[in-house]
Amino acid sequence: MKAGEVDRTELPLPPAPLVDAWLDHLRIERRRAPNTIDSYARDIEHLRRFAAGQSHALGALDRHALEAFVRQLMGRGLSPRSVARVVSSIRGFYRYLVVHRHVEANPAEDLQPPRAWAALPTYLSVEQIDRLLGLPDVTTARGLRDRAFIELLYATGLRVTELVSLCTANLNLEAGYLTTTGKGSKERLVPIGDEAVAWVGRYLREGRSQLLGGRTATRLFVNARGGASLSRLGVWKILKAYGTRAGLGQRLSPHVLRHSFATHLLERGADLRAIQMMLGHADLSTTQIYTHVLEARLRAIHERFHPRP
């Protein structure tokens, strides 16, 4: 049985006169299309089975029970968009019950669906990351800086604003971590891999002082024009130039490296909660988009290689 599908081997439930009346209302008075009616019927059938499992009638479900039902749908693997459609059906059904005085209060009045994701994030393969990291000319100060900040972006999943705001005092290379302040002024600790530690250390020893030209600065990454901090726009431009050279076109950005960081961690078995903490997401539901990235990749691999797709 696929994720999110109802087990068709279950015994049928007794007829539900209120559900049939609501569907007739949609069909006759609201003139909804047959396919739309069928979708509403399936959605409420899912809710009926949930209610039966709770030993409740549909009219006896409260807000807490409806929220539990929505969480159950998400747990079955339905996408936020599909769950949002079910929530819309539930709202319409209970509005009908209230208007026709079958229930006194509407438990679904402000029931909220999960946030829908417009599109899966763009990310690079490990091979593309390796090709990108080999492009900076590390015999120059600028090349060392570029290699160091690309390594750091991929190793930590930092946002571009977090990257350019880093100060040397935020680094603990010996222990292999950095501290950063993200959205909502929340500070978090992020581990750095050995490869990124090595390149950032080399940049600090060999490249940064050349870029500063005898000046002083608190920010970690600086440019060659007066030793000013590297800007967000500067990072974008540098990455796009390397992306073009690497054959990635216009798709390369700091956020693509952030998505690549999270996706590659998940593919290798990292805990979603740990990824959430490293990315600085306030809500785990934001991080869950990467599970859909992984599912989409697995489906594509299956369709491509399985002899009976």
Secondary structure, DSSP 8 states (H G I E B T S, - for coil): --TT---TTS------HHHHHHHHIIIIIS---HHHHHHHHHHHHHHHHHHHHTT--GGG--HHHHHHHHHHHHHTT--HHHHHHHHHHHHHHHHHHHHTTSSSS-TTTT-------SS------HHHHHHHHT-S-TTSHHHHHHHHHHHHHHHH---HHHHHT-BGGGEETTTTEEEEE-GGG-EEEEE--HHHHHHHHHIIIIIHHHHHTT---SBSSB-SSTT-B--HHHHHHHHHHHHHHTT-TT---HHHHHHHHHHHHHHTT--HHHHHHHHT-SSHHHHTHHHHHHHHHHHHHHHHH-S--
